[in-house]
Amino acid sequence: MRKIGGILLGIGLGILAGWGLYQLFGRAFLSLPLPVKIAVVAITIGLIILLTSLGRERHRASKEEREKFKEVEK
């Protein structure tokens, strides 16, 4: 159930972010040709995905490290 909620949240946020980027680039960069707008949006989305995956990976690694040293006294 938690996975379904996460998937729906991700889809909703993706749609909202895509619509927002479309509106931003449609109004802010009227003089740019369509392929350049698409390229900028693709780069932005790619960076967001990379940063998100990096954050998730670091979170998982820290969680595993805490479990590894759970029995060690401070």
PyMOL commands that set and color helices and strands:
alter all, ss='L'
color gray80, all
select helices_A, chain A and resi 2-28+34-68
alter helices_A, ss='H'
color red, helices_A
deselect
rebuild
show_as cartoon
